[in-house]
């Protein structure tokens, strides 16, 4: 088998990336022609490729995010647009590309996330489901109970992005893995979509919430983005949606799995809800991840974790985690008897708060006795994980 090389795709070869991505994600549209790099889409993130014999085999996009996690803002890598040319599939190139990506992120981002086409496929590379989301669909009138909420709404454009940053940062303290977007992401992903409307809710001279939505055939309002600082702001956004009863037949809204919309509505049977799997998460480095997480006050002690990770060998081994005064110190200690055993994906689920320790023991293969499980539950309490951005 040929030696492979992982490297950034230069700007002048951007068309090479785009041809692979086009075939993988939109082959039905047929081949597209790109005369030069200026004719290709202007993409966010950084595009990388896996080459063999100087031939591009597999591509991906890397994103560098800052996300909320247990009351702090931390670095998280994003992996997207992973695709292999059809004539080179099933040759191990995806595994090589993921390994190289993890190596690149090591030391910079303790965690990584992706939105998969197939959850089982990425589990083999150490990823695990990090959240679930609820899709609510209802007639606008079902949200009329919120029309009396305080605040006024106005339409916003890309130059208003900074006024919404405080909303997102407040929201992120309640909903983990919320992205702290930079200006480019706000402008190009949120505002510069020709079909999307963005409205902000203002109260007391400050924005307290916002919605990003499209109006589609049906007619239907599809609310892909929403955030708010408090319950009244959420009610104000719902009331705004209800005022479209003369325009659309249904409203679709995506919320965290633990959302309280059914409890808020006087007629919850008028609202359909479906639960969907969300983003997948992974530890890039066990040591960095466990030293990045903020631990609850009042917990302390030491645990030894035996971690299995077939994709990132630096994670495959036994680690000693000592927790004191809200921080963790972690080091590799091979050759000792561990207190618990788990794989890298389960560790990520515990770290971000998607699974509690008892859930991980029941559902995700955590091997620990009752006392250790109880201690893990105190160290890694459950969190509401709700990433806002698909990528």
Buried (B, 14 or more C-beta within 10 A) or exposed (E): EEEBEBEEBEEEBBBBBBBBBBBBEEEEEEEEEBEEBEEBEEBBBEBBBBBBEEEBBBBBBBBBBBBBBBEEBBBBBBBBBBBBBEEBBEBEBBBBBBBBBBEBBBEEBBBBBBBBEEEEEBBEBBBBBBBBBBEBBBBBEBBBBBBEBEBEBEEBEEEBBEBBBEBBBBBBBBBBBBBBBBEEBBBBBBBEEEEBBBBBBBBEEEBBBBBBBBBEEEEBBBBBBBBBBBEBBBBBBBBBBBEBBEEBEBBBBBBBBBBEBEEBBEEEEEBEBEEEEBBBBBBBBBBBBBBBBEBEEEBEEEBBBBBBBBBBEBBBBBBBBBBEEBEBEBEEBEEEEBBBBBBBBBBBBBBBBBBBBBBBBEEBEBBBEEEBBEBBBBBBBBBBBBBBBEB
